[in-house]
Amino acid sequence: MASNDTLCVFTPHANQPPLATFATLDIRGSTHMVLDFDDTTAESAQFAGILPRNYAGGGITLTLIWLATTATTGSVKWNAQFERHQDDTDDLDTDSFATAQTATGAAATTAGACQYTPIVFTNGAQIDSLAAGESFRLKITRDAVDGADTLVGDAELLSVELRET
């Protein structure tokens, strides 16, 4: 697989929310499904996937495509974590996400406009040593309680792209 090729794409309907403090499903405009992340509580969304077999073992760049409900200033602190599901090894009754990687993205200057915020992962421990063909979960969290998160109102996640870097 060539660098920058798309590995996976996740949209709001693929969310498998955690039991508590989860992002909520909403509609933007007349038809755009989004996940709303609150500005006062760290809320999460979780997506399940299989890393394509043509993954060449490089780093992964996750791009969050999001917008603010109404704000045109402020920033959102995003955290992302991978959880590998190894054959005959990992117990799915217990969460085992790797350490979160983070990025802060500024709101678009126009209400309703998308922002693209990348989060970069090296191969190995940052992606929980995930290998081609393995099942995984990806957890996305708005770290609303972090001082770097200054956006007032919901951050709305439109989609997520994973690509090899």
GUTISE-802251 format. One record per atom (N, C-alpha, C): residue in three letters; atom name; x, y, z. Coordinates in Angstrom, 2 decimals. Layout:
% GUTISE-802251
ALA,CA,X,Y,Z
...
% end
This chain:
% GUTISE-802251
MET,N,0.85,-1.17,0.00
MET,CA,0.00,0.00,0.00
MET,C,0.90,1.23,0.00
ALA,N,0.54,2.18,-0.76
ALA,CA,1.33,3.40,-0.86
ALA,C,1.02,4.35,0.30
SER,N,1.99,5.14,0.65
SER,CA,1.78,6.15,1.68
SER,C,0.64,7.07,1.27
ASN,N,-0.16,7.44,2.22
ASN,CA,-1.34,8.31,2.07
ASN,C,-2.55,7.61,1.48
ASP,N,-2.49,6.31,1.24
ASP,CA,-3.68,5.60,0.79
ASP,C,-4.64,5.42,1.96
THR,N,-5.93,5.54,1.68
THR,CA,-6.95,5.38,2.71
THR,C,-7.04,3.92,3.14
LEU,N,-7.05,3.70,4.46
LEU,CA,-7.19,2.37,5.03
LEU,C,-8.64,2.08,5.43
CYS,N,-9.28,3.03,6.10
CYS,CA,-10.65,2.88,6.60
CYS,C,-11.31,4.25,6.66
VAL,N,-12.63,4.25,6.56
VAL,CA,-13.43,5.46,6.76
VAL,C,-14.57,5.09,7.70
PHE,N,-14.81,5.95,8.70
PHE,CA,-15.91,5.73,9.64
PHE,C,-16.83,6.95,9.62
THR,N,-18.12,6.68,9.64
THR,CA,-19.12,7.74,9.70
THR,C,-19.96,7.55,10.97
PRO,N,-20.75,8.54,11.36
PRO,CA,-21.48,8.46,12.64
PRO,C,-22.34,7.22,12.83
HIS,N,-22.95,6.72,11.77
HIS,CA,-23.81,5.54,11.95
HIS,C,-23.03,4.29,12.35
ALA,N,-21.71,4.29,12.21
ALA,CA,-20.87,3.15,12.59
ALA,C,-20.43,3.21,14.05
ASN,N,-20.79,4.26,14.75
ASN,CA,-20.40,4.41,16.15
ASN,C,-20.97,3.27,17.00
GLN,N,-20.10,2.70,17.83
GLN,CA,-20.49,1.72,18.84
GLN,C,-20.20,2.36,20.20
PRO,N,-21.12,3.18,20.70
PRO,CA,-20.83,4.02,21.86
PRO,C,-20.47,3.25,23.11
PRO,N,-19.62,3.84,23.95
PRO,CA,-19.35,3.23,25.25
PRO,C,-20.62,3.30,26.12
LEU,N,-20.59,2.64,27.26
LEU,CA,-21.77,2.59,28.13
LEU,C,-22.13,3.95,28.73
ALA,N,-21.13,4.81,28.92
ALA,CA,-21.39,6.12,29.53
ALA,C,-20.55,7.18,28.83
THR,N,-20.91,8.43,29.02
THR,CA,-20.23,9.61,28.46
THR,C,-19.91,9.42,26.98
PHE,N,-20.97,9.19,26.21
PHE,CA,-20.82,8.96,24.78
PHE,C,-21.33,10.16,23.98
ALA,N,-20.75,10.33,22.80
ALA,CA,-21.22,11.34,21.85
ALA,C,-22.60,10.92,21.36
THR,N,-23.46,11.90,21.10
THR,CA,-24.84,11.58,20.70
THR,C,-25.06,11.87,19.23
LEU,N,-25.91,11.04,18.64
LEU,CA,-26.25,11.17,17.24
LEU,C,-27.12,12.41,17.01
ASP,N,-26.85,13.13,15.93
ASP,CA,-27.60,14.34,15.60
ASP,C,-27.61,14.49,14.08
ILE,N,-28.43,15.40,13.61
ILE,CA,-28.50,15.71,12.18
ILE,C,-28.10,17.17,11.99
ARG,N,-27.19,17.42,11.07
ARG,CA,-26.77,18.78,10.72
ARG,C,-27.41,19.14,9.40
GLY,N,-28.01,20.32,9.31
GLY,CA,-28.71,20.68,8.09
GLY,C,-29.90,19.75,7.93
SER,N,-30.17,19.33,6.72
SER,CA,-31.32,18.46,6.50
SER,C,-30.97,16.98,6.45
THR,N,-29.69,16.65,6.20
THR,CA,-29.38,15.23,6.01
THR,C,-28.02,14.77,6.52
HIS,N,-27.20,15.63,7.07
HIS,CA,-25.84,15.24,7.47
HIS,C,-25.83,14.69,8.89
MET,N,-25.61,13.37,9.00
MET,CA,-25.53,12.74,10.31
MET,C,-24.18,13.10,10.94
VAL,N,-24.23,13.51,12.22
VAL,CA,-23.02,13.86,12.97
VAL,C,-23.12,13.26,14.37
LEU,N,-21.98,13.21,15.05
LEU,CA,-21.94,12.86,16.46
LEU,C,-21.60,14.12,17.24
ASP,N,-22.45,14.48,18.20
ASP,CA,-22.24,15.67,19.02
ASP,C,-21.41,15.34,20.25
PHE,N,-20.32,16.10,20.43
PHE,CA,-19.45,15.99,21.60
PHE,C,-19.63,17.25,22.42
ASP,N,-20.05,17.10,23.66
ASP,CA,-20.38,18.20,24.57
ASP,C,-19.14,19.03,24.92
ASP,N,-19.38,20.27,25.34
ASP,CA,-18.27,21.16,25.70
ASP,C,-17.94,21.16,27.19
THR,N,-18.63,20.37,28.01
THR,CA,-18.36,20.35,29.45
THR,C,-17.97,18.98,29.98
THR,N,-18.13,17.94,29.17
THR,CA,-17.84,16.57,29.59
THR,C,-17.03,15.88,28.51
ALA,N,-16.02,15.11,28.91
ALA,CA,-15.23,14.33,27.95
ALA,C,-16.10,13.18,27.44
GLU,N,-16.56,13.28,26.20
GLU,CA,-17.42,12.26,25.59
GLU,C,-16.67,11.53,24.49
SER,N,-17.08,10.27,24.26
SER,CA,-16.36,9.41,23.30
SER,C,-17.29,8.76,22.29
ALA,N,-16.68,8.35,21.19
ALA,CA,-17.31,7.49,20.18
ALA,C,-16.31,6.37,19.90
GLN,N,-16.83,5.21,19.53
GLN,CA,-15.97,4.06,19.25
GLN,C,-16.39,3.43,17.92
PHE,N,-15.39,3.07,17.14
PHE,CA,-15.62,2.47,15.84
PHE,C,-14.84,1.17,15.74
ALA,N,-15.44,0.14,15.16
ALA,CA,-14.78,-1.15,14.99
ALA,C,-14.40,-1.32,13.53
GLY,N,-13.27,-1.97,13.30
GLY,CA,-12.84,-2.20,11.93
GLY,C,-11.85,-3.34,11.84
ILE,N,-11.42,-3.60,10.64
ILE,CA,-10.35,-4.56,10.36
ILE,C,-9.32,-3.82,9.53
LEU,N,-8.07,-3.85,9.98
LEU,CA,-7.02,-3.17,9.23
LEU,C,-6.79,-3.92,7.93
PRO,N,-6.90,-3.24,6.78
PRO,CA,-6.78,-3.93,5.49
PRO,C,-5.48,-4.71,5.37
ARG,N,-5.56,-5.83,4.68
ARG,CA,-4.40,-6.72,4.53
ARG,C,-3.28,-6.11,3.69
ASN,N,-3.58,-5.07,2.93
ASN,CA,-2.54,-4.42,2.15
ASN,C,-1.85,-3.29,2.92
TYR,N,-2.15,-3.16,4.22
TYR,CA,-1.43,-2.22,5.08
TYR,C,0.04,-2.65,5.13
ALA,N,0.95,-1.72,4.86
ALA,CA,2.37,-2.05,4.73
ALA,C,3.17,-1.89,6.02
GLY,N,2.52,-1.57,7.14
GLY,CA,3.22,-1.50,8.41
GLY,C,3.76,-0.14,8.79
GLY,N,3.34,0.91,8.10
GLY,CA,3.80,2.26,8.42
GLY,C,2.98,2.90,9.52
GLY,N,3.20,4.18,9.69
GLY,CA,2.38,4.93,10.63
GLY,C,0.98,5.13,10.08
ILE,N,0.09,5.62,10.94
ILE,CA,-1.29,5.89,10.53
ILE,C,-1.62,7.33,10.89
THR,N,-2.20,8.04,9.96
THR,CA,-2.72,9.37,10.24
THR,C,-4.24,9.28,10.21
LEU,N,-4.81,9.69,11.31
LEU,CA,-6.25,9.72,11.47
LEU,C,-6.68,11.16,11.22
THR,N,-7.64,11.37,10.35
THR,CA,-8.15,12.73,10.11
THR,C,-9.60,12.80,10.57
LEU,N,-9.85,13.70,11.51
LEU,CA,-11.20,13.95,12.01
LEU,C,-11.80,15.08,11.20
ILE,N,-12.96,14.84,10.61
ILE,CA,-13.66,15.87,9.86
ILE,C,-14.84,16.29,10.73
TRP,N,-14.81,17.53,11.21
TRP,CA,-15.76,17.97,12.21
TRP,C,-16.14,19.43,11.99
LEU,N,-17.16,19.86,12.68
LEU,CA,-17.59,21.25,12.66
LEU,C,-18.17,21.60,14.01
ALA,N,-18.31,22.87,14.27
ALA,CA,-18.91,23.34,15.52
ALA,C,-20.39,23.58,15.29
THR,N,-21.19,23.35,16.33
THR,CA,-22.63,23.58,16.19
THR,C,-22.92,25.02,15.80
THR,N,-22.32,25.98,16.53
THR,CA,-22.55,27.39,16.21
THR,C,-21.29,28.24,16.30
ALA,N,-20.30,27.81,17.05
ALA,CA,-19.11,28.62,17.31
ALA,C,-18.26,28.83,16.05
THR,N,-17.60,29.97,15.98
THR,CA,-16.65,30.26,14.90
THR,C,-15.28,30.63,15.47
THR,N,-15.13,30.44,16.78
THR,CA,-13.83,30.64,17.44
THR,C,-13.68,29.54,18.48
GLY,N,-12.46,29.38,18.94
GLY,CA,-12.17,28.37,19.95
GLY,C,-11.58,27.12,19.31
SER,N,-11.09,26.25,20.17
SER,CA,-10.44,25.01,19.70
SER,C,-11.00,23.80,20.43
VAL,N,-10.86,22.65,19.78
VAL,CA,-11.28,21.38,20.36
VAL,C,-10.05,20.50,20.54
LYS,N,-9.92,19.92,21.72
LYS,CA,-8.84,18.96,22.01
LYS,C,-9.40,17.56,21.76
TRP,N,-8.83,16.86,20.79
TRP,CA,-9.25,15.51,20.43
TRP,C,-8.22,14.49,20.89
ASN,N,-8.70,13.36,21.40
ASN,CA,-7.86,12.22,21.75
ASN,C,-8.31,11.04,20.90
ALA,N,-7.36,10.20,20.50
ALA,CA,-7.69,8.99,19.75
ALA,C,-6.83,7.84,20.24
GLN,N,-7.45,6.65,20.32
GLN,CA,-6.77,5.47,20.84
GLN,C,-7.18,4.24,20.03
PHE,N,-6.22,3.35,19.80
PHE,CA,-6.48,2.07,19.14
PHE,C,-6.52,0.95,20.17
GLU,N,-7.34,-0.05,19.89
GLU,CA,-7.38,-1.28,20.69
GLU,C,-7.31,-2.46,19.73
ARG,N,-6.23,-3.22,19.81
ARG,CA,-5.99,-4.37,18.94
ARG,C,-6.72,-5.60,19.47
HIS,N,-7.25,-6.41,18.57
HIS,CA,-7.90,-7.67,18.93
HIS,C,-7.11,-8.83,18.32
GLN,N,-6.10,-9.30,19.05
GLN,CA,-5.23,-10.36,18.55
GLN,C,-5.92,-11.72,18.62
ASP,N,-5.56,-12.57,17.70
ASP,CA,-6.09,-13.93,17.67
ASP,C,-5.73,-14.67,18.96
ASP,N,-6.75,-15.21,19.63
ASP,CA,-6.57,-16.05,20.82
ASP,C,-5.75,-15.38,21.92
THR,N,-5.85,-14.03,22.02
THR,CA,-5.06,-13.32,23.02
THR,C,-5.88,-12.33,23.82
ASP,N,-6.52,-11.38,23.15
ASP,CA,-7.19,-10.29,23.85
ASP,C,-8.59,-10.67,24.31
ASP,N,-8.90,-10.34,25.57
ASP,CA,-10.21,-10.59,26.16
ASP,C,-11.07,-9.34,25.92
LEU,N,-12.08,-9.46,25.09
LEU,CA,-12.90,-8.31,24.74
LEU,C,-13.85,-7.89,25.86
ASP,N,-13.84,-8.62,26.98
ASP,CA,-14.63,-8.20,28.14
ASP,C,-13.95,-7.06,28.89
THR,N,-12.71,-6.76,28.54
THR,CA,-11.94,-5.71,29.20
THR,C,-11.36,-4.77,28.15
ASP,N,-11.58,-3.47,28.30
ASP,CA,-10.98,-2.50,27.38
ASP,C,-9.47,-2.52,27.53
SER,N,-8.77,-2.40,26.40
SER,CA,-7.30,-2.39,26.45
SER,C,-6.74,-1.41,25.41
PHE,N,-7.25,-0.20,25.42
PHE,CA,-6.81,0.81,24.46
PHE,C,-5.37,1.24,24.73
ALA,N,-4.63,1.51,23.67
ALA,CA,-3.28,2.07,23.78
ALA,C,-3.38,3.51,24.29
THR,N,-2.27,4.07,24.65
THR,CA,-2.21,5.46,25.12
THR,C,-2.75,6.39,24.05
ALA,N,-3.54,7.36,24.47
ALA,CA,-4.15,8.30,23.53
ALA,C,-3.11,9.20,22.89
GLN,N,-3.31,9.45,21.60
GLN,CA,-2.57,10.48,20.87
GLN,C,-3.54,11.65,20.72
THR,N,-3.02,12.87,20.69
THR,CA,-3.90,14.03,20.74
THR,C,-3.59,15.04,19.65
ALA,N,-4.58,15.88,19.40
ALA,CA,-4.42,17.03,18.49
ALA,C,-5.47,18.05,18.89
THR,N,-5.16,19.30,18.67
THR,CA,-6.11,20.38,18.92
THR,C,-6.41,21.06,17.59
GLY,N,-7.70,21.19,17.29
GLY,CA,-8.12,21.81,16.04
GLY,C,-8.95,23.04,16.30
ALA,N,-8.70,24.09,15.54
ALA,CA,-9.44,25.35,15.67
ALA,C,-10.75,25.27,14.91
ALA,N,-11.76,25.92,15.44
ALA,CA,-13.06,25.98,14.77
ALA,C,-12.93,26.71,13.44
ALA,N,-13.78,26.33,12.49
ALA,CA,-13.84,27.05,11.22
ALA,C,-14.35,28.46,11.46
THR,N,-13.97,29.38,10.62
THR,CA,-14.39,30.78,10.78
THR,C,-15.80,31.03,10.28
THR,N,-16.42,30.02,9.67
THR,CA,-17.80,30.11,9.21
THR,C,-18.59,28.99,9.86
ALA,N,-19.70,29.31,10.50
ALA,CA,-20.55,28.29,11.10
ALA,C,-21.01,27.31,10.03
GLY,N,-20.88,26.02,10.31
GLY,CA,-21.30,25.00,9.36
GLY,C,-20.20,24.53,8.44
ALA,N,-19.02,25.14,8.49
ALA,CA,-17.91,24.72,7.64
ALA,C,-17.10,23.63,8.36
CYS,N,-16.58,22.70,7.60
CYS,CA,-15.81,21.57,8.15
CYS,C,-14.37,21.97,8.46
GLN,N,-13.84,21.33,9.46
GLN,CA,-12.43,21.41,9.79
GLN,C,-11.84,20.01,9.70
TYR,N,-10.62,19.90,9.23
TYR,CA,-9.91,18.63,9.12
TYR,C,-8.76,18.66,10.12
THR,N,-8.83,17.82,11.15
THR,CA,-7.80,17.79,12.19
THR,C,-7.11,16.43,12.16
PRO,N,-5.81,16.40,11.81
PRO,CA,-5.08,15.13,11.78
PRO,C,-4.51,14.77,13.15
ILE,N,-4.48,13.48,13.43
ILE,CA,-3.77,12.94,14.59
ILE,C,-2.84,11.86,14.05
VAL,N,-1.55,12.01,14.32
VAL,CA,-0.53,11.13,13.74
VAL,C,-0.12,10.06,14.75
PHE,N,-0.05,8.82,14.27
PHE,CA,0.38,7.66,15.07
PHE,C,1.58,7.03,14.37
THR,N,2.59,6.66,15.14
THR,CA,3.67,5.84,14.59
THR,C,3.21,4.39,14.65
ASN,N,3.84,3.53,13.85
ASN,CA,3.50,2.11,13.97
ASN,C,4.03,1.59,15.30
GLY,N,3.54,0.47,15.75
GLY,CA,3.97,-0.09,17.03
GLY,C,3.01,0.26,18.14
ALA,N,3.55,0.65,19.29
ALA,CA,2.75,0.84,20.51
ALA,C,1.65,1.88,20.35
GLN,N,1.86,2.94,19.57
GLN,CA,0.83,3.97,19.46
GLN,C,-0.44,3.45,18.79
ILE,N,-0.33,2.41,17.97
ILE,CA,-1.52,1.80,17.36
ILE,C,-1.76,0.42,17.99
ASP,N,-1.25,0.21,19.21
ASP,CA,-1.43,-1.03,19.97
ASP,C,-0.85,-2.23,19.20
SER,N,0.20,-1.97,18.41
SER,CA,0.88,-3.00,17.59
SER,C,-0.06,-3.72,16.64
LEU,N,-1.08,-3.01,16.19
LEU,CA,-2.07,-3.54,15.25
LEU,C,-1.38,-3.98,13.96
ALA,N,-1.79,-5.14,13.45
ALA,CA,-1.20,-5.70,12.22
ALA,C,-2.28,-5.85,11.15
ALA,N,-1.84,-5.94,9.93
ALA,CA,-2.75,-6.12,8.79
ALA,C,-3.65,-7.33,9.01
GLY,N,-4.93,-7.16,8.71
GLY,CA,-5.89,-8.24,8.83
GLY,C,-6.49,-8.41,10.21
GLU,N,-6.06,-7.62,11.18
GLU,CA,-6.57,-7.76,12.55
GLU,C,-7.75,-6.83,12.81
SER,N,-8.63,-7.31,13.67
SER,CA,-9.76,-6.53,14.15
SER,C,-9.26,-5.50,15.16
PHE,N,-9.95,-4.35,15.22
PHE,CA,-9.57,-3.31,16.17
PHE,C,-10.76,-2.43,16.49
ARG,N,-10.60,-1.63,17.54
ARG,CA,-11.52,-0.53,17.82
ARG,C,-10.72,0.76,17.85
LEU,N,-11.37,1.82,17.48
LEU,CA,-10.81,3.16,17.52
LEU,C,-11.71,4.00,18.41
LYS,N,-11.14,4.61,19.42
LYS,CA,-11.89,5.45,20.35
LYS,C,-11.51,6.90,20.12
ILE,N,-12.51,7.75,19.87
ILE,CA,-12.32,9.18,19.67
ILE,C,-12.98,9.90,20.84
THR,N,-12.25,10.79,21.49
THR,CA,-12.78,11.53,22.64
THR,C,-12.54,13.01,22.47
ARG,N,-13.56,13.81,22.76
ARG,CA,-13.35,15.25,22.90
ARG,C,-12.97,15.47,24.35
ASP,N,-11.77,15.97,24.59
ASP,CA,-11.27,16.20,25.94
ASP,C,-11.70,17.59,26.40
ALA,N,-13.00,17.73,26.62
ALA,CA,-13.60,19.03,26.93
ALA,C,-13.11,19.62,28.24
VAL,N,-12.57,18.80,29.12
VAL,CA,-12.10,19.30,30.41
VAL,C,-10.64,19.77,30.36
ASP,N,-9.97,19.57,29.24
ASP,CA,-8.59,20.03,29.08
ASP,C,-8.58,21.53,28.79
GLY,N,-7.62,22.24,29.32
GLY,CA,-7.52,23.69,29.13
GLY,C,-7.36,24.12,27.67
ALA,N,-6.86,23.22,26.82
ALA,CA,-6.68,23.54,25.40
ALA,C,-8.01,23.52,24.65
ASP,N,-9.05,22.94,25.25
ASP,CA,-10.37,22.88,24.60
ASP,C,-11.15,24.12,25.01
THR,N,-11.29,25.05,24.08
THR,CA,-11.93,26.35,24.38
THR,C,-13.18,26.61,23.56
LEU,N,-13.60,25.64,22.75
LEU,CA,-14.78,25.82,21.91
LEU,C,-16.04,25.75,22.78
VAL,N,-16.88,26.76,22.67
VAL,CA,-18.15,26.78,23.40
VAL,C,-19.22,26.12,22.54
GLY,N,-19.89,25.12,23.10
GLY,CA,-20.91,24.38,22.36
GLY,C,-20.37,23.07,21.84
ASP,N,-21.24,22.34,21.17
ASP,CA,-20.88,21.01,20.68
ASP,C,-19.90,21.07,19.52
ALA,N,-19.02,20.07,19.48
ALA,CA,-18.22,19.76,18.31
ALA,C,-18.92,18.59,17.64
GLU,N,-19.12,18.67,16.33
GLU,CA,-19.88,17.67,15.60
GLU,C,-18.95,16.89,14.67
LEU,N,-18.81,15.61,14.94
LEU,CA,-17.94,14.75,14.12
LEU,C,-18.73,14.24,12.91
LEU,N,-18.24,14.55,11.73
LEU,CA,-18.89,14.16,10.48
LEU,C,-18.34,12.83,9.96
SER,N,-17.01,12.65,10.00
SER,CA,-16.41,11.40,9.55
SER,C,-14.96,11.33,10.00
VAL,N,-14.40,10.12,9.86
VAL,CA,-13.03,9.83,10.26
VAL,C,-12.37,9.05,9.14
GLU,N,-11.17,9.46,8.75
GLU,CA,-10.40,8.73,7.75
GLU,C,-9.10,8.26,8.38
LEU,N,-8.74,7.00,8.15
LEU,CA,-7.44,6.46,8.52
LEU,C,-6.66,6.24,7.24
ARG,N,-5.42,6.72,7.22
ARG,CA,-4.59,6.47,6.04
ARG,C,-3.17,6.15,6.49
GLU,N,-2.50,5.37,5.68
GLU,CA,-1.13,4.98,5.99
GLU,C,-0.20,6.14,5.66
THR,N,0.75,6.40,6.57
THR,CA,1.70,7.50,6.34
THR,C,3.11,7.03,6.47
% end
